[in-house]
């Protein structure tokens, strides 16, 4: 049933039942037109639905109260139709934006139909758009049911409480996790295995905030309630534990900034960085050599004087 026909259907039901109530309660002569004719374009089940909602209020009411009930039905139905139509348009616009962004950033995408029907990242975002609206209306169980179903199908878990802007591209997507309080700006890109999670130490805002035009490489982990600045790039398998300003590139574990405003940071050597494991092994070797030296001295026979 088209949403725009809902108000017309309700008015049709009201008109038909006005005939019936008048015939039974106020002694009005029966209409020559068979009321069933007016149901010709009404979908099956609509009459029963509307009848169930309003029949209790119709019983034992005066003519004036019944007329007021009819007006309330028409107004409420029109408002519901407008609200549903508005949300449907917003979701459709978001989906168009996601498809357009995928076409622009994925050279393998050949058509809108291919992206819409076959890309798991787009499917996960479509489910998120619906679940997020239910979550905002406090329908938490229904929202989580949709998100978990999408996770089962796509391998991408997006909590309904997350805030995501337009133009997000989740490329390949398998293993992507976006937490409840995560925020993502416009035109961001996430590759497979990315986690926008928490550390378990924070309450309330627990997950990161990504600015606009942020790129997060495959397998990268961004953990904690801090912000990643606009136009920032995070390398594959990086582990980000601190805030990163705008227009930077971060690599490593933990992640360090190697470029800022397009200029390479010279005070950081990403190749010859200290190895804490090797340092501990060297300390143990030194202690072992010292103990061996002491043991050799104990084994030597003491000279008699």
TAPEVEN-V582681 format. One line per field, one symbol per residue. phi: phi as a letter, one per 30 degrees, with the letter a starting at -180 (. if undefined). psi: psi as a letter, one per 30 degrees, with the letter a starting at -180 (. if undefined). A space follows every 50 residues. Layout:
BEGIN
phi->???
psi->???
END
This chain:
BEGIN
phi->.dddddddddddddddddedddddcciddeddddedddcecdddjdeddd dddcdddddicddddddddddddddddddddddddddddddddddedddd ddddccdddcadddddcbcdddddddddeddddddddicddddddddddd dddciccbddddcbddidccdiieidbbddcdbbddhcbbceidbcbcci ccbidccdccddicccdeidbcbkdbccddicccddidccbbdbddhbbb bjbddbdcbbhicddddbcdcccdcddddddddddddddddddddddddd ddddc
psi->kkeffeeeeeeeeeeefeeeeeeeeggkkkkfkkffefgegklkfeeeee eeefeefekglleeeeeeeeeeeeeeeeeeeeeeeeeeeeeeeeeeeeee eeeefjffkfleeeeeffjeeeeeeeeeeeeeeeefggieeeeeeeeeee eeefgkjjkffljkalgkkjkdfkgkkjlegkkkakhlkklkgkkialff flkcjfllkkakhkkjlkgkkjjlilkklkgkkklkgljkflkkalhlkk lljlkkkfkkhfkkjfgkjfehlkjeeeeeeeeeeeeeeeeeeeeeeefk kkkk.
END
